[in-house]
Amino acid sequence: MEPLDRCARPLRTALVRSSVRLGLPWGLLGLMLGGSLLKALAPLPDSYMSSKRNLLNIYFVKLAWAWTFWLLLPFIAITNYCLSRNVLGMLQRISTLLVGTMVWYVCTSLFLHIEDFTGSCYKSPALDVVFQEHLSKWQCRQGGGFWHGFDISGHSFLLTYCALMIVEEMAVLHGLNIERSPRLHAVVNALFVALSFLTLIWVWMFFCTALYFHDFSQKLFGTLVGLSAWYGTYRFWYLKSFSPGLPPQNTSLSSKKPNCSR
């Protein structure tokens, strides 16, 4: 067995299950509540993960949507075409990434506007003297001030949404048979392993955010927005005919899985 296969099999067993898709939203909510409770009652000492300069934050979380987008793009294209043999159907499914991009852009922009609307500019982190002339976070920072507003956790939102989206798209592997095409098998396995580790990074960094950063209400709002974005798409809109649709699956035990090598 190839090393990639040895890595993919346990990950597939662990992640490509309906119970994971059903349980992950509750698991993320639990991690946020548990991490926030620990932060409030028994704060952990500073560590490498509590620094915003840690490598996972700089090179992964700061680019979370880019990582998710560019790994899901070939994965969705290849697996959905193999199952449907329909270019238009494959393009329709790829449009989920356009929807995701809109969700990411609209929500993060809204968070920034809320922080501007609810905040004030202060002379120091002590928040004692207000700079009345600076009316936005950007103006405040340009003027050397410290902006304090309701800063909804963008990390809690985006890591929730990205992790749930990846797990939903992995469901396509239930109906896919690529054993007869070694090259394609290797490509799909490589993408799957990369997406699996990316999901684990997103969940871990989500928990670190709960442990070390933001107020409880800011993390709660961010997480709920991420959950709402996932539910509104994969559990509501994508069930409709006029939508990108859900990943195609063939879970009937009596039917053969489509072979992509044909």
C-alpha positions in Angstrom: 0.0 0.0 0.0 1.3 3.4 -1.0 2.1 5.9 1.9 -0.7 8.2 0.6 -3.2 5.4 0.8 -2.1 4.5 4.3 -2.7 8.1 5.3 -6.0 8.5 3.4 -7.7 5.4 4.7 -8.0 6.2 8.4 -8.8 9.9 7.6 -11.6 8.7 5.3 -12.9 6.4 8.0 -12.8 9.3 10.5 -14.1 12.2 8.4 -16.2 10.9 5.5 -19.2 9.9 7.6 -22.7 11.3 8.0 -22.2 11.3 11.8 -19.3 13.7 11.4 -21.3 16.0 9.2 -24.1 16.0 11.8 -21.9 16.2 14.8 -19.3 18.7 13.8 -21.5 21.8 14.2 -22.3 20.8 17.7 -18.7 19.9 18.3 -17.5 23.4 17.2 -20.1 25.1 19.4 -18.9 22.9 22.3 -15.3 23.8 21.7 -16.2 27.5 21.6 -18.1 27.3 24.9 -15.5 25.1 26.6 -12.6 27.2 25.5 -14.3 30.4 26.5 -15.3 29.0 29.9 -11.7 28.0 30.5 -10.4 31.4 29.4 -12.8 33.1 31.9 -12.4 30.8 34.9 -8.8 29.5 34.6 -6.9 31.4 32.0 -3.9 29.5 30.5 -0.5 31.0 30.6 0.9 32.6 27.5 2.2 30.1 25.0 3.3 29.8 21.4 -0.4 29.4 20.3 -1.5 32.5 22.2 0.8 34.6 20.0 -0.8 36.1 16.9 2.6 35.6 15.3 2.5 31.8 15.4 3.1 30.2 12.0 -0.3 28.5 11.8 -2.0 31.8 12.3 0.2 33.7 9.8 0.4 31.2 7.0 -2.9 29.4 7.4 -5.6 31.2 9.3 -4.9 34.6 7.8 -5.4 32.9 4.4 -8.1 30.5 5.5 -10.5 31.1 2.7 -7.8 31.0 0.0 -6.5 27.6 1.3 -10.1 26.3 1.4 -11.0 27.6 -2.0 -7.9 26.4 -3.9 -7.9 22.9 -2.4 -11.7 22.5 -2.8 -11.7 23.7 -6.4 -9.9 20.8 -8.0 -11.4 18.3 -5.5 -15.0 19.3 -6.4 -14.2 19.5 -10.1 -12.6 16.1 -10.4 -14.9 14.1 -8.0 -18.2 15.6 -9.3 -17.3 15.2 -12.9 -16.3 11.5 -12.3 -19.7 10.9 -10.7 -21.9 12.8 -13.1 -20.0 12.9 -16.4 -21.7 16.2 -16.8 -19.6 19.4 -17.4 -22.5 21.7 -16.6 -23.3 19.8 -13.5 -19.7 20.0 -12.4 -19.6 23.7 -13.0 -22.9 24.1 -11.1 -21.2 22.4 -8.1 -18.1 24.5 -8.4 -20.3 27.6 -8.0 -20.5 26.6 -4.3 -17.1 28.2 -4.0 -18.5 31.5 -5.5 -21.3 31.4 -2.9 -18.7 30.8 -0.2 -16.6 33.7 -1.4 -19.7 35.9 -1.2 -20.4 34.7 2.3 -16.8 35.3 3.4 -16.7 38.8 1.8 -20.1 40.0 3.0 -19.8 38.7 6.6 -16.2 40.0 7.1 -17.2 43.4 5.7 -20.2 43.5 8.0 -18.1 42.7 11.0 -15.8 45.6 10.2 -18.8 48.0 9.8 -20.2 46.8 13.1 -16.8 47.4 14.9 -16.7 50.9 13.4 -20.3 51.7 14.3 -20.0 50.5 17.9 -16.4 51.7 18.6 -14.5 54.7 19.8 -10.9 55.8 19.5 -8.8 56.1 22.6 -5.5 57.6 23.4 -4.1 54.5 25.1 -5.1 50.8 25.7 -6.4 52.0 29.1 -9.4 53.4 27.2 -9.4 56.5 29.4 -9.1 59.5 26.9 -11.3 59.5 23.8 -10.1 60.9 20.4 -13.3 62.5 19.2 -11.9 63.4 15.8 -11.3 59.8 14.7 -14.6 58.2 13.6 -13.3 54.9 12.2 -10.9 52.2 13.2 -8.6 53.1 10.2 -8.5 56.8 11.1 -7.8 55.9 14.7 -4.9 53.7 13.9 -3.5 56.1 11.4 -3.6 58.7 14.2 -1.8 56.5 16.7 -4.9 55.7 18.7 -6.5 52.5 20.0 -9.9 51.5 18.6 -12.3 49.7 20.9 -15.6 48.4 19.5 -17.6 45.2 19.2 -15.1 43.1 17.4 -17.0 40.0 16.2 -14.5 37.1 15.9 -13.7 36.7 12.2 -11.6 33.6 13.0 -14.6 31.9 14.8 -16.8 32.7 11.9 -14.5 31.7 9.0 -12.9 28.6 10.6 -16.4 27.3 11.4 -17.7 27.8 7.9 -14.6 26.4 6.2 -14.4 23.3 8.3 -18.1 22.5 7.8 -17.9 23.2 4.1 -14.9 20.9 3.6 -16.6 18.0 5.5 -19.8 18.5 3.4 -17.9 18.3 0.2 -16.0 15.2 1.3 -19.3 13.3 1.2 -18.9 12.8 -2.5 -16.4 10.1 -1.7 -19.2 7.8 -0.6 -20.1 7.2 -4.3 -16.8 7.4 -6.0 -14.7 4.5 -7.4 -11.3 5.5 -8.8 -9.4 2.3 -8.0 -8.9 1.4 -11.7 -7.2 4.7 -12.5 -4.0 4.9 -10.4 -3.0 8.4 -11.4 -6.5 9.8 -10.7 -6.6 7.8 -7.5 -3.4 9.4 -6.4 -4.6 12.9 -7.2 -7.9 12.6 -5.4 -6.2 11.0 -2.4 -3.6 13.8 -2.3 -6.4 16.4 -2.3 -8.4 14.5 0.2 -5.5 14.2 2.6 -4.6 17.9 2.2 -8.2 18.9 2.9 -8.4 16.5 5.9 -5.3 18.1 7.5 -6.6 21.5 6.7 -9.9 20.7 8.5 -7.9 19.5 11.5 -5.9 22.8 11.5 -9.1 24.8 11.2 -10.7 23.0 14.2 -7.5 23.3 16.3 -7.1 27.0 15.6 -10.8 27.6 16.3 -10.2 26.1 19.7 -7.1 28.2 20.2 -9.2 31.3 19.4 -11.7 30.2 22.0 -8.9 29.7 24.6 -6.9 32.9 24.1 -8.7 35.6 22.1 -11.9 37.8 22.1 -14.7 38.2 24.6 -17.3 35.4 24.8 -20.0 37.4 23.1 -17.7 38.2 20.2 -16.8 34.5 19.7 -20.4 33.4 20.1 -21.6 35.8 17.4 -18.8 34.8 15.1 -19.5 31.1 15.5 -23.2 31.5 15.1 -22.7 33.4 11.9 -20.5 30.6 10.6 -23.0 28.0 11.6 -25.9 30.0 10.0 -24.0 30.4 6.8 -23.4 26.6 6.6 -27.0 25.8 7.6 -28.5 28.3 5.2 -26.5 26.9 2.3 -26.0 23.1 2.8 -29.1 22.4 4.9 -31.6 24.8 3.1 -30.7 26.5 -0.1 -28.7 23.7 -1.7 -31.7 21.3 -1.3 -33.6 23.5 -3.8 -33.4 23.0 -7.5 -32.2 26.5 -8.3 -28.9 26.2 -6.4 -25.4 24.7 -6.7 -26.8 21.6 -5.1 -25.3 19.1 -2.7 -22.4 16.8 -3.5 -23.6 13.8 -5.5 -23.6 10.6 -3.6 -24.5 7.0 -4.3 -24.9 5.3 -1.0 -27.1 2.4 -2.1 -25.4 -0.8 -1.2 -27.0 -2.6 -4.1 -25.7 -0.2 -6.8 -22.2 -0.1 -8.3 -20.2 3.0 -7.6 -19.4 4.9 -10.9 -15.9 4.2 -12.1 -14.1 7.3 -13.2 -11.7 5.5 -15.4 -14.3 4.6 -18.0 
